[in-house]
Amino acid sequence: MDGMKKMVLAVFILFLYGADYSKIPLLKWAGPEGTKPGTYEEWIAQNPCAEFSFILDKIIAGDGRAGTVAILTQQSIANALINEINQLINNLQLEGYTVLSYQISGGTPEALRTFLQNLYNVNNIEGALFIGNLPVAWFEIADDFNQYGYAEFPIDLFYMDLNGTWLDTMNTGNGKYDGHTGNVNPEIYIGRLTPTGIGDDTLLLKNYLRKDNAYRHDTINLQHRALVFCDDDWIFWAPLWAYEVSLLYSDTMNYWNAETTRASVYRIKLDTVQAWVSVFAHSWPGGHQFKYNNGNSYDYYYSYEYTNQNPPTNFYNHFACSFARYTENGYGGGRSIFNQSYGLGEVGSTKTGSMLDFSYFYQPLSQQKTLGEAFKDWFTHITNNGVTFDELCWHYGMTLLGDPWLKPTGHYPRIAEKIQGEIEPVPVELSNNPSSEKLGILLNINHPSFVRVIAYDCLGRDVKDIVSGNYVSSVLKITWNFKDNNNQSLRAGTYFIKFEIEGKTFIKKVVKI
C-alpha cells in the first residue's frame, strides 16, 4: 500500500471511530495455562520497606539550553556505577541540562514521591531517571475493563503526577491505590532502569550506560526505519497505527497479514537493522503470542529471545499485555533494552493494556523531543480532560524503560565535534527565526574572503549547501527556503547553520515550524 493510500485509510479510520476504545479489541494475558501476574504481596515480601534516606552525590550546572533533571540511583549499587553515571551526567551537561544526582536507600512509594515533589517545587525538575530497585507504587482495580476481574499492577504515573490525589478506598491500608482525583496531569516524566531477574544488575546497568553513551556519540545510531508488526486482532487498526509510527520514521516496514504475523517471521524481521520496533500481540512478561491458522493455532516469541537474538534495534513500543511489568523476573520489556549490543528505550505496560492515540507520542518525538518529554506529552493528552474508566484500564500501567533524555531522532552534540575551531562569531543576523517558509540571513563581511554556509539537521547531516564562494567586503543577504540539496522541503524541526568566513567558523540554531 503506498503512502498516500495508507494515510487516507488511517484518517478514515480515525474519523470513523475516533477515540472510541470500545471498538478496539482488548489485550489479554497470554502466558502458559495456570500462570498469572505476580502480586503486591509477593513483591513486598521480597522487597520490604526500610527507612528512607538519600545522599546528594553532585549538582552539575547546565548552560540554560535545557532544564533541570534528576538521577536517582539505588544506593547499594551506586558506587559500582560511578564512572558510568558520571559519563551520563557529563553528556547531559553538554546538552545543556542541570543535573541533580542522588543515591536512594529504602523508603515507601510515598516517601519517594514526596522527595520528587520537593525536587519539583524547589528545583523545578522536568524529569527523573530511576536506576536500580527503587520503591514501587501499586494500583488495583476491582474488575479490570469490567470483564477481567481483579487486577493489581505497578504504576509509575504515581511518580509523574505530583499534585493529584491518590486514593486508597477499596481495601484501605493494603498498600495499593485504587483512585486518582484532582489535577491528574503529570508534572514530570520518569524513566526506569530496572533489570529485575535478567542477570547481574550491576553488569547489565554498566552495559546499558555504555550503550547510552555510544548512542549519543553516534556509534550505535541505527537506520531511521521502523518495523510495525501487528497480529490478527488489530489488523483493522494497523494502517492507522503504522501511519502514526511514520510520523517519527517515514520509512516503515509493515506486516499485518493474519497468516504471516507469526513468531517465526517476527524473528526474521528482528534481524533487520532498524531504529524502532512496534509490535502488537497478546503477551505476558515472558513473551508474545501470535495467532495463525485462522486464529486456531498459536506460536510464541519468548522474552529471553530478545537477549539471545540481540536485535539491531534501539527503541521499542510494545503493545503487549504486561510486557513491561518490571516486578517480574526476566520481563520482556527489560530484556529488550538490557541486551548486549543494542536496546535503549521501551514503552509498554505493566498490566493488560497499552498505549493508544499514538500520534501524541510520535509527533513530539519527530520534533526532536526526548523520550521522556514525548511520554509526558502523551500522558497529558490522556489525562487532560479527566480519565474515563476505559482510559484508566488501558493506560495506567504505561511505563517508560530506559534513559528518558534520549532522542530517537538523534543527538546533535556530535555536530560540534564535526565542526572544529569554533570561535567568537562574526556579526550575523537571522530574521524570521523560527519560520515556516523562509529564513533570512544577514552576514557582514569585513574583508574579501571565501564564504561557506551549510545547514545541518540534528543528526549532523549536511542537508543544504546554502552558499559557497568568494566575496568582497560587503553585507551579504541570504534567503533559505528550508529546502534540501535535492530541492525537497525539509520537515519541521531544529537545524544548525554553520558559517565559515575569514578563517572563522561559527554556528547558529534555526527552527522550522
C-alpha positions in Angstrom: 0.0 0.0 0.0 1.6 3.4 -1.0 2.0 6.2 1.5 -1.0 8.3 0.3 -3.4 5.4 0.4 -2.2 4.4 3.8 -2.6 8.0 5.1 -6.1 8.3 3.6 -7.2 4.9 5.2 -5.7 5.9 8.5 -7.6 9.3 8.5 -10.8 7.5 7.5 -10.4 5.0 10.5 -9.7 7.9 12.8 -12.8 9.8 11.6 -15.0 6.7 11.8 -14.1 5.6 15.3 -12.1 8.5 16.9 -11.0 7.5 20.4 -13.9 5.0 20.9 -12.0 2.5 22.9 -14.9 0.1 22.9 -14.1 -0.7 19.2 -10.6 -1.8 19.9 -10.1 -5.5 20.8 -8.6 -5.8 24.3 -5.2 -7.3 25.1 -5.2 -10.4 27.3 -2.7 -12.3 29.4 -1.2 -14.9 27.0 1.1 -16.8 29.4 1.1 -20.6 29.8 -2.0 -22.1 31.3 -2.2 -21.5 35.1 0.2 -18.6 35.1 -0.8 -15.2 36.4 0.9 -11.9 37.2 2.8 -11.6 40.5 1.1 -9.8 43.3 1.9 -6.9 45.5 2.1 -9.2 48.5 4.7 -11.3 46.8 6.7 -8.3 45.7 6.7 -6.6 49.1 7.7 -9.9 50.8 10.9 -9.9 48.6 11.3 -6.1 48.8 10.3 -5.0 52.3 10.2 -1.3 53.1 13.1 0.2 55.1 13.8 3.7 56.3 14.1 6.2 53.5 17.4 8.1 53.1 19.3 9.9 50.4 22.7 11.2 49.6 23.4 14.1 47.3 26.2 13.0 45.0 26.6 16.1 43.0 24.9 19.0 41.3 26.2 19.9 37.8 25.0 23.2 36.3 24.0 23.4 32.7 24.1 26.4 30.4 20.3 27.1 30.3 19.6 25.4 27.0 17.8 22.6 28.8 16.0 22.2 32.1 16.9 20.6 35.4 16.7 16.8 35.8 17.4 14.2 38.5 19.2 10.8 38.6 18.1 8.6 41.5 20.3 5.5 42.0 19.9 2.6 44.3 22.5 3.3 47.0 23.8 -0.2 47.3 24.9 -0.3 43.6 25.8 3.4 43.1 29.5 3.2 43.8 29.9 0.3 41.3 28.3 2.6 38.6 30.0 5.8 39.5 32.0 6.1 36.2 29.1 5.3 34.0 26.7 7.7 35.9 29.3 10.4 35.7 29.6 9.9 31.9 25.8 10.2 31.6 25.9 13.4 33.7 28.7 14.8 31.5 26.6 14.1 28.4 23.6 15.7 29.9 25.6 18.8 30.8 26.9 19.1 27.3 23.2 19.1 26.1 22.5 22.0 28.5 20.9 20.2 31.4 21.4 20.9 35.1 21.7 17.5 36.7 21.0 16.5 40.3 22.4 13.1 41.2 21.3 11.3 44.3 21.7 7.9 46.0 18.5 6.5 47.4 18.1 3.9 50.1 14.9 2.3 51.3 11.6 4.1 51.6 8.0 3.8 50.7 6.5 4.9 47.4 5.0 7.9 49.4 8.5 8.9 50.7 10.0 8.7 47.2 7.1 10.7 45.7 7.5 13.4 48.5 11.2 13.6 47.6 10.3 14.1 43.9 7.7 16.7 44.9 10.4 18.7 46.7 12.8 18.5 43.8 10.0 19.7 41.5 8.9 22.5 43.8 12.4 23.7 44.8 14.5 22.9 41.7 11.8 22.7 39.0 12.9 19.3 37.7 11.3 18.3 34.5 12.0 14.6 34.8 14.0 11.8 36.6 15.7 8.5 35.9 15.4 5.7 38.4 18.4 3.3 38.4 18.1 0.0 40.2 15.5 -1.2 42.6 13.6 1.8 44.0 10.2 1.8 45.7 7.4 0.6 43.5 3.8 2.1 43.7 0.9 -0.3 43.1 -2.7 0.3 41.9 -5.7 -2.1 42.0 -8.9 -2.3 40.0 -11.9 -4.4 41.2 -12.9 -5.5 37.7 -10.4 -4.7 35.0 -12.2 -3.5 31.8 -15.4 -4.6 33.5 -14.7 -8.2 32.4 -11.3 -9.4 33.6 -11.9 -9.4 37.3 -9.4 -8.1 39.9 -6.2 -6.6 38.8 -3.2 -5.1 40.6 -0.1 -3.6 38.9 2.9 -1.3 39.4 2.2 2.3 38.4 4.8 4.9 37.5 2.2 7.6 36.9 2.2 7.9 40.7 5.6 9.5 40.4 4.7 11.6 37.4 1.6 13.3 38.8 2.9 15.1 41.8 -0.1 17.3 42.7 -3.0 15.0 42.1 -4.7 13.0 44.9 -4.1 9.2 45.0 -6.8 7.3 47.0 -6.8 4.0 48.8 -10.5 3.3 49.5 -11.3 -0.2 48.2 -9.1 -2.2 50.6 -7.8 0.6 52.9 -4.3 0.2 54.1 -3.3 -2.7 51.8 -0.5 -0.8 50.2 -2.3 -0.3 46.8 -4.1 2.7 45.4 -7.4 2.5 43.7 -8.4 6.1 42.9 -6.9 9.2 41.3 -8.6 12.6 41.5 -7.8 16.3 41.4 -5.3 17.6 38.9 -4.3 14.3 37.3 -2.0 15.6 34.6 1.7 14.6 35.0 4.2 17.3 36.1 7.3 15.3 35.3 8.4 12.3 33.4 10.1 9.2 34.8 12.4 6.7 33.1 13.4 3.4 34.7 16.4 1.1 34.5 15.3 -1.9 36.5 16.9 -5.2 35.4 14.7 -7.5 37.5 15.8 -11.1 37.3 17.6 -10.7 33.9 21.1 -11.2 35.2 23.7 -9.4 37.3 22.2 -6.0 37.9 25.4 -4.1 38.0 26.9 -5.6 34.9 23.6 -5.0 33.0 23.4 -1.4 34.1 27.0 -0.8 33.2 26.5 -2.2 29.8 23.3 -0.2 29.3 25.1 3.1 30.2 27.9 2.2 27.9 25.4 1.8 25.0 23.7 5.0 26.1 27.0 6.9 25.8 27.7 5.2 22.4 24.3 6.3 21.0 24.9 9.9 22.0 28.2 9.8 20.1 26.7 8.1 17.0 28.4 4.7 17.2 25.1 2.7 17.5 22.7 5.1 15.9 20.8 2.8 13.6 19.0 3.4 10.3 15.9 5.5 10.8 13.4 2.8 9.9 10.6 1.2 11.9 9.1 -2.2 11.9 5.3 -2.4 12.5 4.3 -5.9 13.3 0.6 -6.2 14.1 -1.1 -9.6 14.9 -4.6 -10.7 13.9 -6.9 -9.0 16.4 -5.9 -5.4 15.4 -5.4 -5.7 11.6 -8.3 -3.2 11.1 -6.4 -0.6 13.1 -2.9 -1.4 11.7 -2.9 1.2 8.9 -3.7 4.0 11.3 -1.1 2.8 13.8 1.5 2.4 11.1 0.8 5.9 9.9 1.3 7.2 13.4 4.6 5.5 13.7 5.6 7.0 10.4 5.3 10.5 11.9 8.6 9.6 13.5 10.2 7.5 10.8 8.7 7.8 7.4 10.4 4.5 6.4 8.2 1.8 7.9 8.1 -1.9 7.2 4.5 -3.0 7.8 3.3 -6.5 8.5 -0.3 -7.3 9.4 -1.4 -10.3 7.3 -3.3 -12.8 9.5 -1.2 -15.8 8.4 2.2 -14.2 8.2 2.4 -12.3 11.5 3.9 -15.3 13.3 6.8 -15.7 15.7 9.0 -17.3 13.1 8.5 -14.3 10.8 9.0 -11.8 13.7 12.4 -13.4 14.5 13.5 -12.9 10.9 12.3 -9.3 10.8 14.1 -8.5 14.1 17.4 -9.3 12.4 16.8 -6.3 10.1 18.7 -3.2 11.1 16.0 -0.7 12.3 15.8 2.0 14.9 12.3 1.3 16.1 10.0 -1.8 16.5 6.3 -1.6 17.3 4.8 -5.0 17.9 1.1 -5.6 18.6 0.4 -9.0 20.2 -1.2 -10.7 23.1 1.6 -11.2 25.6 2.8 -11.7 29.2 6.1 -10.8 30.8 7.6 -14.0 29.3 6.8 -13.5 25.7 4.5 -12.7 22.8 1.7 -14.9 21.4 0.9 -14.8 17.6 -2.2 -16.3 16.0 -2.3 -18.2 12.7 -4.4 -20.9 11.0 -7.5 -18.7 11.1 -6.8 -17.9 14.8 -6.9 -21.6 15.8 -3.2 -22.0 16.4 -0.5 -20.0 18.2 3.2 -19.7 18.3 5.5 -17.7 20.6 8.4 -15.4 20.7 9.8 -15.7 24.2 11.3 -12.8 26.2 14.7 -14.5 26.6 15.0 -14.4 22.8 15.5 -10.6 22.9 18.6 -11.4 24.9 19.8 -14.3 22.8 18.9 -12.7 19.4 20.3 -9.3 20.4 18.2 -7.5 17.6 19.8 -4.5 15.9 17.1 -2.2 17.3 17.3 0.6 19.8 13.7 1.5 20.6 10.5 -0.4 21.2 6.8 0.2 21.7 5.3 -3.0 23.0 1.5 -3.1 22.5 1.7 -6.3 24.6 0.0 -7.3 27.8 2.1 -6.8 30.9 5.4 -7.0 28.9 6.9 -4.0 30.8 5.9 -5.4 34.3 9.3 -4.7 35.8 8.4 -6.5 39.1 8.5 -9.9 37.2 11.8 -11.8 36.8 13.1 -11.7 33.2 10.3 -9.4 31.9 10.4 -8.8 28.2 10.5 -5.0 28.2 13.6 -5.1 30.3 15.2 -7.8 28.2 14.7 -5.7 25.1 16.8 -2.8 26.5 19.3 -4.8 28.5 20.7 -6.9 25.7 24.3 -6.8 24.8 24.7 -4.5 21.8 21.5 -2.6 21.2 18.3 -1.6 23.0 18.0 1.8 24.7 14.3 2.6 25.3 10.9 0.9 25.6 7.4 2.0 26.3 5.0 -0.7 27.4 2.5 -1.6 30.1 2.7 -3.3 33.5 -0.8 -4.6 33.1 -3.3 -5.7 30.5 -3.3 -2.5 28.4 -1.1 -0.4 26.2 -0.7 2.9 24.5 -3.3 4.3 22.1 -3.6 7.7 20.4 0.0 7.1 19.3 0.3 10.3 17.4 0.6 12.3 20.6 3.7 10.3 21.3 5.3 10.0 17.9 4.7 13.6 16.7 6.7 15.1 19.6 9.5 12.6 19.0 9.6 13.7 15.4 10.2 17.3 16.6 13.4 16.2 18.4 11.8 15.8 21.8 13.2 13.3 24.2 11.5 10.0 25.1 10.6 11.5 28.5 9.1 14.6 27.0 7.1 12.8 24.4 5.9 10.2 27.0 4.7 13.1 29.3 3.0 14.8 26.3 1.2 11.6 25.5 0.1 11.0 29.1 -1.1 14.7 29.4 -3.3 14.1 26.3 -4.8 11.1 28.0 -5.4 12.8 31.4 -6.1 16.3 30.2 -9.9 16.2 30.5 -10.1 13.7 33.3 -9.8 9.9 32.9 -12.6 7.5 31.9 -12.6 4.0 33.3 -11.6 2.6 29.9 -8.7 5.0 29.8 -7.6 4.0 33.2 -7.7 0.3 32.4 -5.9 0.8 29.1 -3.2 3.3 30.2 -2.4 3.4 33.9 0.1 0.6 33.6 2.2 2.5 31.0 5.8 3.0 31.8 9.0 4.2 30.1 12.0 1.9 30.4 15.4 3.5 29.7 17.1 6.9 29.7 14.3 9.4 29.3 16.7 12.0 27.8 17.4 10.1 24.6 16.1 11.3 21.3 15.2 8.7 18.7 15.9 11.4 16.1 19.5 11.5 17.3 21.6 13.8 19.4 23.4 16.9 18.0 26.5 17.3 20.3 28.4 15.4 17.6 27.8 18.3 15.2 30.1 20.4 17.4 32.6 17.5 17.2 32.5 17.7 13.4 32.9 21.4 13.3 36.4 22.3 14.5 37.9 25.7 15.5 34.7 27.4 16.5 35.5 30.8 17.9 33.7 34.1 18.6 31.3 34.6 15.7 31.5 37.4 13.2 28.4 39.7 13.1 25.4 37.9 11.7 21.7 38.5 11.9 18.9 36.0 11.4 15.3 37.1 10.6 12.1 35.1 10.5 13.5 32.6 13.0 11.5 30.5 13.7 9.8 30.4 10.4 7.6 28.0 8.3 8.8 29.3 4.9 11.9 31.3 4.6 14.9 32.2 6.8 16.7 35.5 6.3 20.4 35.7 6.9 22.4 39.0 7.0 26.2 38.4 7.1 28.7 41.2 7.5 32.0 40.5 5.5 34.8 42.8 6.7 37.4 41.6 4.2 37.5 39.8 0.9 37.0 36.2 1.9 35.9 32.7 1.0 32.4 32.2 2.5 30.6 28.9 3.0 27.2 28.5 4.7 25.9 25.0 5.3 22.7 23.7 7.1 22.8 20.6 9.2 20.0 18.6 10.8 20.1 17.3 14.3 21.9 14.2 13.2 24.8 16.3 11.9 23.9 15.6 8.3 24.6 18.2 5.6 21.1 18.9 4.3 21.8 22.1 2.3 24.8 23.8 1.0 23.4 27.4 1.1 26.4 29.5 -0.1 29.9 28.7 -1.2 32.2 31.2 -2.9 34.5 34.2 -2.7 33.0 37.5 -1.7 34.4 41.0 -1.4 33.8 43.2 1.6 30.0 43.6 1.8 26.8 42.9 3.6 25.7 39.5 2.2 21.9 38.9 2.3 20.9 35.3 2.0 17.4 33.7 1.9 17.0 30.0 2.6 13.6 28.4 1.8 14.1 25.3 4.0 14.7 23.1 1.0 17.5 20.5 1.0 20.1 19.7 -1.6 17.5 17.8 -3.6 15.1 20.8 -3.6 12.8 18.9 -1.2 11.1 20.8 1.6 12.5 19.9 5.0 10.3 18.7 7.9 9.6 21.0 10.8 12.3 20.8 13.4 15.6 22.2 14.6 18.5 22.8 12.2 22.0 24.3 12.6 23.7 26.7 10.2 27.5 26.6 10.0 29.2 29.7 8.8 32.8 29.7 7.5 34.2 33.2 6.8 37.6 34.9 7.2 39.1 31.6 8.5 36.5 31.6 11.3 33.7 29.1 12.0 30.5 29.6 14.0 27.0 28.1 14.3 23.5 29.4 14.7 20.4 27.4 15.6 17.3 27.8 13.5 13.8 26.3 13.8 11.3 25.5 11.0 7.8 25.4 12.3 
